[in-house]
């Protein structure tokens, strides 16, 4: 299941550690792009989501469980909500849902360009997850059903 909101732009929001006292950085795609590549041995899980996307919200607890169980994996939640909503909606949402993973907000209206740079096969629907290390990249245009589903997919990385 995925969301594709055609009434609003598909801008992504920057990721920041969702400690309520911390700022959530807002990036355009050029600022954000380096976060989706690595030369290190670290594994990354980057999840594109929004508060208005029910399948996105449903899978957030699984991503949080995964992050807690696998501290060696860098988890970044890329919010596609509006920057104007960070203080009034996004931060309260993250606090209520007990989201402690790093959250950034991607705010770049030229989604047709950056979506293709991330994955030419991505329709733009969310949730969308990238799992990668320096050797391999996996893309998922769907929500994860549970913690085991997430772990089974990330285990496919070399």
Secondary structure as GFF3:
##gff-version 3
##sequence-region A 1 158
A	DSSP	beta_strand	13	17	.	.	.	ID=ss1
A	DSSP	beta_strand	26	27	.	.	.	ID=ss2
A	DSSP	alpha_helix	29	32	.	.	.	ID=ss3
A	DSSP	three_ten_helix	33	36	.	.	.	ID=ss4
A	DSSP	beta_strand	43	49	.	.	.	ID=ss5
A	DSSP	alpha_helix	54	69	.	.	.	ID=ss6
A	DSSP	beta_strand	73	79	.	.	.	ID=ss7
A	DSSP	three_ten_helix	83	85	.	.	.	ID=ss8
A	DSSP	pi_helix	86	90	.	.	.	ID=ss9
A	DSSP	alpha_helix	91	96	.	.	.	ID=ss10
A	DSSP	beta_strand	102	106	.	.	.	ID=ss11
A	DSSP	alpha_helix	111	118	.	.	.	ID=ss12
A	DSSP	beta_strand	128	132	.	.	.	ID=ss13
A	DSSP	beta_strand	137	140	.	.	.	ID=ss14
A	DSSP	alpha_helix	147	154	.	.	.	ID=ss15
###
